[in-house]
Every structure is written in C-alpha cells, then in structure tokens.
C-alpha cells in the first residue's frame, strides 16, 4: 500500500509542476486562452490534493481572465472546477450557486 501512495504523491507533484511550468510559459507568451486552461487544470489538481483554498484561488483568477476575454467555454469549465471544490468540502449551497452561474 505504501509504494502506491508514494507513487500517487510523486505523480501529483510532477503533474502540478508541469502545469505550473506551462502556466509560466503561457504568461510569458501572453497566451490568455492557455492561461485559463492551465489555471483550470491547476485548480482541479490542487483540489484533488485537498488544498481547497489554493485550488479556489487558481480558479478565481481564471474566472476573472475568462470573463475579461468573453471566453464562455473557459468560464463554464472553471465554474465546473469551482463546483467540484465546493462539493469536496460538502458545501451544497456553493455547488448550486456555481451551477446556476454557468447557465
């Protein structure tokens, strides 16, 4: 059991690092669509690691950017991640709020 837990932890750390490096490159290249996508991915991965506050911070940053760009698909995807974060914390009110916001 311990080797699998170690592998999963290492894999998540590697995945997070890769996404963070991609985000840095997207920011340098001012690729707004890619930044939104990577913030969504970071939010999802960070939520899976149980760091809900940081996950929400990534997603909120992405939502602001998506709204500024009128990127409806990116905005909806980010709201789904935000709903997942709320669900993981058992916050039913926030789940409904995020779902309704995406429609």
DRENKEZA-227550 format. One record per atom (N, C-alpha, C, O, CB): residue number from 1; z, x negated, y. Coordinates in nm, 4 decimals. Atoms other than C-alpha are relative to their C-alpha. Glycine has a CB too. Layout:
    k        c3        c1        c2
  NUM         Z         X         Y
...
***
This chain:
    k        c3        c1        c2
    1    0.0000   -0.0819   -0.1186
    1    0.0000    0.0000    0.0000
    1    0.0000   -0.0868    0.1258
    1   -0.0724   -0.0559    0.2204
    1    0.1200    0.0934   -0.0006
    2   -0.0077    0.0853   -0.1181
    2    0.0846   -0.2769    0.2477
    2   -0.1348   -0.0633    0.0355
    2   -0.1692   -0.0676    0.1536
    2    0.1032   -0.1084   -0.0218
    3    0.1289    0.0596   -0.0366
    3   -0.2584   -0.4502    0.2209
    3   -0.0921    0.1005    0.0702
    3   -0.1630    0.0640    0.1640
    3   -0.0692   -0.0550   -0.1247
    4    0.0852   -0.1007   -0.0634
    4   -0.4353   -0.1233    0.3102
    4    0.0462    0.0260    0.1434
    4   -0.0364    0.0386    0.2338
    4    0.0012    0.1313   -0.0815
    5   -0.0535   -0.0222   -0.1351
    5   -0.2061   -0.0671    0.6093
    5   -0.0392   -0.1175    0.0901
    5   -0.0776   -0.0970    0.2052
    5    0.1557    0.0172   -0.0036
    6    0.0377    0.1181   -0.0775
    6   -0.2735   -0.4243    0.7256
    6   -0.1479    0.0044    0.0332
    6   -0.1868   -0.0239    0.1466
    6    0.0336   -0.1289   -0.0767
    7    0.1445   -0.0096   -0.0235
    7   -0.6489   -0.3754    0.6852
    7   -0.0304    0.1045    0.1067
    7   -0.1108    0.0795    0.1965
    7   -0.0739    0.0348   -0.1306
    8    0.0242   -0.1075   -0.0956
    8   -0.6408   -0.0483    0.8788
    8    0.0416   -0.0430    0.1397
    8   -0.0307   -0.0182    0.2362
    8    0.0752    0.1272   -0.0413
    9   -0.0469    0.0471   -0.1299
    9   -0.4373   -0.2021    1.1604
    9   -0.0956   -0.1041    0.0567
    9   -0.1309   -0.0978    0.1745
    9    0.1415   -0.0582   -0.0116
   10    0.0937    0.1032   -0.0460
   10   -0.6689   -0.5051    1.1807
   10   -0.1323    0.0631    0.0405
   10   -0.1902    0.0262    0.1427
   10   -0.0230   -0.1060   -0.1097
   11    0.1263   -0.0662   -0.0293
   11   -0.9754   -0.2817    1.1716
   11    0.0080    0.0745    0.1330
   11   -0.0854    0.0681    0.2129
   11   -0.0374    0.0965   -0.1133
   12   -0.0165   -0.0730   -0.1256
   12   -0.8411   -0.0640    1.4548
   12    0.0077   -0.0962    0.1182
   12   -0.0493   -0.0688    0.2238
   12    0.1258    0.0877   -0.0051
   13   -0.0082    0.0983   -0.1081
   13   -0.7560   -0.3697    1.6646
   13   -0.1376   -0.0585    0.0293
   13   -0.1745   -0.0763    0.1454
   13    0.0990   -0.1124   -0.0361
   14    0.1343    0.0546   -0.0161
   14   -1.1031   -0.5123    1.6057
   14   -0.0895    0.1028    0.0689
   14   -0.1642    0.0698    0.1611
   14   -0.0596   -0.0409   -0.1370
   15    0.0810   -0.1071   -0.0574
   15   -1.2650   -0.1789    1.6867
   15    0.0327    0.0173    0.1484
   15   -0.0578    0.0290    0.2311
   15    0.0233    0.1324   -0.0762
   16   -0.0414   -0.0141   -0.1399
   16   -1.0637   -0.1460    2.0082
   16   -0.0525   -0.1161    0.0827
   16   -0.1041   -0.0954    0.1924
   16    0.1533    0.0080    0.0111
   17    0.0463    0.1171   -0.0732
   17   -1.1501   -0.4995    2.1136
   17   -0.1510    0.0057    0.0235
   17   -0.1980   -0.0289    0.1319
   17    0.0367   -0.1277   -0.0757
   18    0.1453   -0.0105   -0.0145
   18   -1.5215   -0.4405    2.0526
   18   -0.0370    0.1030    0.1071
   18   -0.1259    0.0793    0.1889
   18   -0.0647    0.0379   -0.1345
   19    0.0277   -0.1033   -0.0995
   19   -1.5180   -0.1212    2.2578
   19    0.0378   -0.0495    0.1392
   19   -0.0359   -0.0273    0.2352
   19    0.0764    0.1300   -0.0334
   20   -0.0427    0.0544   -0.1301
   20   -1.3242   -0.2914    2.5381
   20   -0.1010   -0.1020    0.0531
   20   -0.1305   -0.1036    0.1726
   20    0.1392   -0.0656   -0.0123
   21    0.1005    0.0974   -0.0420
   21   -1.5785   -0.5757    2.5449
   21   -0.1275    0.0711    0.0444
   21   -0.1896    0.0312    0.1429
   21   -0.0309   -0.0988   -0.1142
   22    0.1164   -0.0790   -0.0398
   22   -1.8612   -0.3217    2.5581
   22    0.0216    0.0659    0.1350
   22   -0.0701    0.0720    0.2170
   22   -0.0309    0.1057   -0.1051
   23   -0.0329   -0.0636   -0.1272
   23   -1.6855   -0.1426    2.8438
   23   -0.0089   -0.1009    0.1145
   23   -0.0602   -0.0697    0.2220
   23    0.1409    0.0622   -0.0058
   24    0.0094    0.1046   -0.1021
   24   -1.6541   -0.4676    3.0369
   24   -0.1459   -0.0291    0.0334
   24   -0.1817   -0.0407    0.1506
   24    0.0705   -0.1286   -0.0473
   25    0.1425    0.0268   -0.0214
   25   -2.0255   -0.5352    2.9904
   25   -0.0670    0.1170    0.0733
   25   -0.1491    0.0958    0.1625
   25   -0.0706   -0.0259   -0.1351
   26    0.0584   -0.1174   -0.0663
   26   -2.1159   -0.1788    3.0922
   26    0.0415    0.0063    0.1465
   26   -0.0386    0.0422    0.2329
   26    0.0423    0.1292   -0.0720
   27   -0.0468    0.0019   -0.1392
   27   -1.9034   -0.2092    3.4052
   27   -0.0759   -0.1068    0.0811
   27   -0.1162   -0.0819    0.1947
   27    0.1533   -0.0269    0.0052
   28    0.0730    0.1061   -0.0684
   28   -2.0711   -0.5401    3.4956
   28   -0.1442    0.0413    0.0279
   28   -0.1999    0.0095    0.1330
   28    0.0027   -0.1283   -0.0829
   29    0.1370   -0.0472   -0.0150
   29   -2.4120   -0.3801    3.4429
   29   -0.0115    0.1321    0.0736
   29   -0.1216    0.1832    0.0941
   29   -0.0629    0.0131   -0.1336
   30   -0.0055   -0.1282   -0.0710
   30   -2.3043   -0.0647    3.6271
   30   -0.0741    0.1111   -0.0759
   30   -0.1414    0.1950   -0.0159
   30   -0.0596   -0.0155    0.1404
   31    0.0616   -0.1013    0.0864
   31   -2.4262    0.1463    3.3327
   31    0.0973    0.1167   -0.0153
   31    0.1778    0.1200   -0.1084
   31   -0.0378   -0.0600   -0.1400
   32   -0.0958   -0.1099   -0.0076
   32   -2.2416    0.4678    3.4167
   32    0.0034    0.0855   -0.1272
   32    0.1109    0.1260   -0.1714
   32   -0.0327    0.0873    0.1187
   33    0.0017   -0.0792    0.1245
   33   -2.3564    0.6599    3.1063
   33    0.0742   -0.0713   -0.1118
   33    0.1516   -0.0105   -0.1857
   33   -0.1444    0.0285   -0.0438
   34   -0.0658    0.0781    0.1051
   34   -2.2412    0.3816    2.8784
   34    0.1505   -0.0092    0.0256
   34    0.2302   -0.0055   -0.0681
   34   -0.0613   -0.1414   -0.0087
   35   -0.1431    0.0042   -0.0331
   35   -1.9097    0.3562    3.0631
   35    0.0679    0.1285   -0.0470
   35    0.1753    0.1233   -0.1071
   35    0.0209   -0.0197    0.1530
   36   -0.0564   -0.1283    0.0451
   36   -1.8471    0.7282    2.9978
   36    0.0136    0.0041   -0.1517
   36    0.1164    0.0460   -0.2048
   36   -0.0877    0.1169    0.0475
   37   -0.0010   -0.0010    0.1465
   37   -1.9365    0.6896    2.6312
   37    0.1110   -0.0895   -0.0544
   37    0.1824   -0.0513   -0.1471
   37   -0.1363   -0.0455   -0.0551
   38   -0.1001    0.0943    0.0485
   38   -1.7112    0.3879    2.5858
   38    0.1418    0.0429    0.0358
   38    0.2347    0.0183   -0.0412
   38   -0.0273   -0.1377    0.0560
   39   -0.1324   -0.0535   -0.0334
   39   -1.4187    0.5478    2.7700
   39    0.0385    0.1110   -0.0978
   39    0.1548    0.1227   -0.1363
   39    0.0023    0.0534    0.1454
   40   -0.0250   -0.1035    0.0999
   40   -1.4521    0.8427    2.5329
   40    0.0404   -0.0633   -0.1335
   40    0.1360   -0.0200   -0.1979
   40   -0.1250    0.0889   -0.0183
   41   -0.0300    0.0695    0.1263
   41   -1.4553    0.6081    2.2338
   41    0.1381   -0.0659    0.0047
   41    0.2144   -0.0582   -0.0915
   41   -0.1080   -0.1063   -0.0300
   42   -0.1320    0.0621   -0.0137
   42   -1.1540    0.4156    2.3646
   42    0.1103    0.1049   -0.0040
   42    0.2157    0.0826   -0.0637
   42    0.0085   -0.0802    0.1306
   43   -0.0982   -0.1083    0.0043
   43   -0.9693    0.7420    2.4190
   43    0.0249    0.0457   -0.1422
   43    0.1393    0.0666   -0.1824
   43   -0.0462    0.1175    0.0848
   44   -0.0123   -0.0477    0.1385
   44   -1.0389    0.8509    2.0628
   44    0.0730   -0.1025   -0.0863
   44    0.1660   -0.0676   -0.1589
   44   -0.1393    0.0299   -0.0596
   45   -0.0615    0.1050    0.0827
   45   -0.9462    0.5175    1.9015
   45    0.1466   -0.0186    0.0377
   45    0.2320   -0.0348   -0.0494
   45   -0.0763   -0.1339    0.0157
   46   -0.1370    0.0193   -0.0465
   46   -0.6339    0.4821    2.1152
   46    0.0884    0.1167   -0.0425
   46    0.2053    0.0976   -0.0758
   46    0.0033   -0.0163    0.1526
   47   -0.0749   -0.1179    0.0478
   47   -0.5266    0.8376    2.0261
   47    0.0335   -0.0159   -0.1477
   47    0.1445    0.0171   -0.1894
   47   -0.0815    0.1306    0.0227
   48   -0.0231    0.0185    0.1437
   48   -0.5628    0.7539    1.6562
   48    0.1107   -0.1024   -0.0256
   48    0.1754   -0.0990   -0.1302
   48   -0.1297   -0.0443   -0.0697
   49   -0.1067    0.0999    0.0126
   49   -0.3240    0.4619    1.7120
   49    0.1330    0.0540    0.0509
   49    0.2356   -0.0133    0.0400
   49   -0.0370   -0.1275    0.0765
   50   -0.1237   -0.0632   -0.0445
   50   -0.0681    0.7011    1.8634
   50    0.0393   -0.0312    0.1430
   50    0.1483    0.0056    0.1868
   50    0.1097   -0.0401   -0.0890
   51   -0.0299    0.0330   -0.1395
   51   -0.0859    0.5696    2.2191
   51   -0.0641    0.1077    0.0890
   51   -0.1690    0.0864    0.1498
   51   -0.0530   -0.1445    0.0375
   52    0.0568   -0.1179   -0.0650
   52   -0.1410    0.9101    2.3785
   52   -0.0157   -0.0168    0.1507
   52   -0.1154    0.0287    0.2069
   52    0.0862    0.1199   -0.0282
   53    0.0085    0.0177   -0.1453
   53   -0.0712    0.8126    2.7400
   53   -0.1206   -0.0864    0.0369
   53   -0.1950   -0.0536    0.1293
   53    0.1298   -0.0635    0.0544
   54    0.1147    0.0872   -0.0290
   54   -0.3252    0.5295    2.7341
   54   -0.1311    0.0702   -0.0346
   54   -0.2295    0.0584    0.0384
   54    0.0115   -0.1326   -0.0784
   55    0.1202   -0.0738    0.0386
   55   -0.5774    0.7464    2.5495
   55   -0.0383    0.1002    0.1089
   55   -0.1552    0.1114    0.1460
   55    0.0220    0.0728   -0.1346
   56    0.0273   -0.0980   -0.1055
   56   -0.5449    1.0158    2.8137
   56   -0.0484   -0.0692    0.1274
   56   -0.1345   -0.0156    0.1970
   56    0.1260    0.0837    0.0296
   57    0.0443    0.0732   -0.1187
   57   -0.5849    0.7576    3.0911
   57   -0.1481   -0.0383   -0.0107
   57   -0.2229   -0.0253    0.0862
   57    0.0860   -0.1260    0.0199
   58    0.1418    0.0324    0.0202
   58   -0.9168    0.6393    2.9417
   58   -0.0854    0.1250    0.0204
   58   -0.1868    0.1215    0.0901
   58   -0.0235   -0.0591   -0.1420
   59    0.0781   -0.1234   -0.0064
   59   -1.0383    0.9967    2.9074
   59   -0.0048    0.0545    0.1425
   59   -0.1103    0.0990    0.1879
   59    0.0586    0.1053   -0.0948
   60   -0.0014   -0.0494   -0.1381
   60   -0.9305    1.0979    3.2581
   60   -0.0952   -0.0819    0.0877
   60   -0.1659   -0.0260    0.1715
   60    0.1433   -0.0049    0.0578
   61    0.0940    0.0838   -0.0756
   61   -1.1214    0.8017    3.4023
   61   -0.1444    0.0399   -0.0314
   61   -0.2282    0.0496    0.0582
   61    0.0225   -0.1500   -0.0324
   62    0.1339   -0.0422    0.0405
   62   -1.4270    0.9064    3.2029
   62   -0.0380    0.1358    0.0567
   62   -0.1527    0.1571    0.0959
   62   -0.0096    0.0038   -0.1504
   63    0.0272   -0.1333   -0.0547
   63   -1.3960    1.2679    3.3189
   63   -0.0380   -0.0074    0.1477
   63   -0.1295    0.0615    0.1927
   63    0.1221    0.0911   -0.0181
   64    0.0314    0.0160   -0.1423
   64   -1.3948    1.1609    3.6833
   64   -0.1424   -0.0528    0.0166
   64   -0.2196   -0.0015    0.0977
   64    0.1014   -0.0958    0.0682
   65    0.1331    0.0595   -0.0078
   65   -1.7036    0.9474    3.6312
   65   -0.1075    0.0995   -0.0436
   65   -0.2104    0.1125    0.0227
   65   -0.0070   -0.1264   -0.0863
   66    0.0978   -0.0976    0.0493
   66   -1.8859    1.2141    3.4281
   66   -0.0227    0.1111    0.1022
   66   -0.1358    0.1551    0.1230
   66    0.0468    0.0601   -0.1338
   67    0.0113   -0.1043   -0.1024
   67   -1.8133    1.4740    3.6955
   67   -0.0827   -0.0507    0.1182
   67   -0.1698    0.0205    0.1680
   67    0.1404    0.0452    0.0479
   68    0.0739    0.0590   -0.1120
   68   -1.9430    1.2421    3.9705
   68   -0.1490   -0.0122   -0.0316
   68   -0.2330    0.0004    0.0575
   68    0.0573   -0.1379    0.0349
   69    0.1391    0.0189    0.0426
   69   -2.2634    1.1866    3.7695
   69   -0.0679    0.1312   -0.0398
   69   -0.1871    0.1327   -0.0708
   69   -0.0054   -0.0972   -0.1165
   70    0.0518   -0.1281    0.0517
   70   -2.3083    1.5543    3.6789
   70   -0.0462   -0.0135   -0.1449
   70   -0.1481    0.0431   -0.1845
   70   -0.1167    0.0504    0.0875
   71    0.0297    0.0260    0.1402
   71   -2.3088    1.4398    3.3165
   71    0.0749    0.1036   -0.0843
   71    0.1862    0.0784   -0.1306
   71    0.0400   -0.1467   -0.0407
   72   -0.0666   -0.1094    0.0716
   72   -2.2293    1.7692    3.1413
   72    0.0314   -0.0342   -0.1449
   72    0.1384    0.0003   -0.1950
   72   -0.0858    0.1237    0.0045
   73   -0.0241    0.0364    0.1409
   73   -2.2659    1.6311    2.7878
   73    0.1166   -0.0983   -0.0113
   73    0.2040   -0.0827   -0.0966
   73   -0.1276   -0.0616   -0.0629
   74   -0.1094    0.0971    0.0014
   74   -2.0396    1.3357    2.8608
   74    0.1326    0.0652    0.0341
   74    0.2357    0.0346   -0.0259
   74   -0.0284   -0.1132    0.0974
   75   -0.1214   -0.0705   -0.0418
   75   -1.7893    1.5620    3.0342
   75    0.0551    0.0831   -0.1160
   75    0.1752    0.0817   -0.1427
   75   -0.0288    0.0905    0.1226
   76   -0.0433   -0.0832    0.1131
   76   -1.7794    1.8002    2.7369
   76    0.0566   -0.0855   -0.1132
   76    0.1569   -0.0493   -0.1747
   76   -0.1172    0.0846   -0.0521
   77   -0.0490    0.0898    0.1059
   77   -1.7383    1.5117    2.4905
   77    0.1390   -0.0532    0.0344
   77    0.2268   -0.0601   -0.0516
   77   -0.0981   -0.1178   -0.0214
   78   -0.1307    0.0488   -0.0438
   78   -1.4498    1.3723    2.6943
   78    0.1059    0.1084   -0.0082
   78    0.2202    0.0806   -0.0446
   78   -0.0085   -0.0531    0.1419
   79   -0.0959   -0.1105    0.0122
   79   -1.2844    1.7151    2.7074
   79    0.0410    0.0217   -0.1456
   79    0.1560    0.0553   -0.1739
   79   -0.0599    0.1294    0.0576
   80   -0.0341   -0.0125    0.1426
   80   -1.3036    1.7302    2.3274
   80    0.1029   -0.1050   -0.0406
   80    0.1970   -0.0753   -0.1143
   80   -0.1265   -0.0136   -0.0873
   81   -0.0973    0.1056    0.0300
   81   -1.1214    1.3972    2.3049
   81    0.1348    0.0345    0.0617
   81    0.2390    0.0147   -0.0008
   81   -0.0496   -0.1374    0.0522
   82   -0.1245   -0.0393   -0.0658
   82   -0.8639    1.5225    2.5549
   82    0.0696    0.1110   -0.0793
   82    0.1920    0.1113   -0.0918
   82   -0.0277    0.0466    0.1448
   83   -0.0568   -0.1048    0.0849
   83   -0.8152    1.8315    2.3377
   83    0.0616   -0.0565   -0.1270
   83    0.1658   -0.0090   -0.1723
   83   -0.1065    0.1015   -0.0359
   84   -0.0535    0.0655    0.1197
   84   -0.7640    1.6084    2.0335
   84    0.1324   -0.0684    0.0308
   84    0.2258   -0.0641   -0.0493
   84   -0.1007   -0.1023   -0.0555
   85   -0.1251    0.0653   -0.0408
   85   -0.4995    1.4119    2.2214
   85    0.1111    0.1044    0.0132
   85    0.2224    0.0837   -0.0351
   85   -0.0190   -0.0766    0.1344
   86   -0.0985   -0.1073   -0.0163
   86   -0.3205    1.7350    2.3161
   86    0.0418    0.0564   -0.1355
   86    0.1596    0.0831   -0.1590
   86   -0.0566    0.1122    0.0889
   87   -0.0299   -0.0535    0.1336
   87   -0.3464    1.8629    1.9581
   87    0.0920   -0.0949   -0.0773
   87    0.1851   -0.0509   -0.1448
   87   -0.1308    0.0236   -0.0794
   88   -0.0819    0.0982    0.0709
   88   -0.1991    1.5408    1.8201
   88    0.1451    0.0030    0.0456
   88    0.2356   -0.0335   -0.0294
   88   -0.0568   -0.1390    0.0195
   89   -0.1348   -0.0090   -0.0548
   89    0.1017    1.5960    2.0427
   89    0.0584    0.1399   -0.0164
   89    0.1707    0.1653    0.0270
   89   -0.0005   -0.0391    0.1468
   90   -0.0479   -0.1357    0.0212
   90    0.1326    1.9633    1.9427
   90    0.0040    0.0834    0.1263
   90    0.0794    0.1804    0.1342
   90    0.1352   -0.0037   -0.0602
   91   -0.0009   -0.0687   -0.1282
   91    0.0580    2.0792    2.2955
   91   -0.1089    0.1073    0.0020
   91   -0.2197    0.0833    0.0500
   91   -0.0198   -0.1004    0.1160
   92    0.0960   -0.1090    0.0151
   92   -0.1151    2.4126    2.2305
   92   -0.0540    0.0456    0.1354
   92   -0.1730    0.0747    0.1476
   92    0.0647    0.1177   -0.0729
   93    0.0441   -0.0448   -0.1323
   93   -0.1274    2.5094    2.5997
   93   -0.1116   -0.0918    0.0527
   93   -0.2128   -0.0440    0.1040
   93    0.1197    0.0025    0.0992
   94    0.1017    0.0935   -0.0489
   94   -0.3214    2.1938    2.6882
   94   -0.1280    0.0080   -0.0826
   94   -0.2370   -0.0097   -0.0283
   94    0.0541   -0.1430   -0.0020
   95    0.1194   -0.0142    0.0839
   95   -0.5577    2.2422    2.3926
   95   -0.0853    0.1139    0.0537
   95   -0.2059    0.0978    0.0726
   95    0.0385    0.0255   -0.1489
   96    0.0735   -0.1151   -0.0503
   96   -0.6549    2.5856    2.5212
   96   -0.0584   -0.0277    0.1380
   96   -0.1715    0.0117    0.1663
   96    0.0904    0.1225    0.0049
   97    0.0482    0.0332   -0.1337
   97   -0.6865    2.4581    2.8779
   97   -0.1229   -0.0892   -0.0059
   97   -0.2199   -0.0655    0.0661
   97    0.1096   -0.0679    0.0805
   98    0.1135    0.0907    0.0091
   98   -0.9202    2.1760    2.7782
   98   -0.1206    0.0693   -0.0629
   98   -0.2343    0.0455   -0.0222
   98    0.0377   -0.1243   -0.0808
   99    0.1108   -0.0724    0.0629
   99   -1.1273    2.4024    2.5544
   99   -0.0665    0.0909    0.1008
   99   -0.1892    0.0939    0.1104
   99    0.0490    0.0815   -0.1209
  100    0.0552   -0.0929   -0.1005
  100   -1.1702    2.6600    2.8304
  100   -0.0733   -0.0746    0.1101
  100   -0.1715   -0.0234    0.1639
  100    0.1116    0.0856    0.0612
  101    0.0651    0.0788   -0.1048
  101   -1.2640    2.3887    3.0795
  101   -0.1393   -0.0442   -0.0403
  101   -0.2249   -0.0658    0.0454
  101    0.0839   -0.1212    0.0342
  102    0.1295    0.0502    0.0462
  102   -1.5561    2.2806    2.8639
  102   -0.1058    0.1090   -0.0064
  102   -0.2226    0.0795   -0.0315
  102    0.0148   -0.0638   -0.1361
  103    0.0968   -0.1098    0.0071
  103   -1.7212    2.6229    2.8723
  103   -0.0444    0.0463    0.1356
  103   -0.1257    0.1381    0.1460
  103    0.0577    0.1157   -0.0751
***
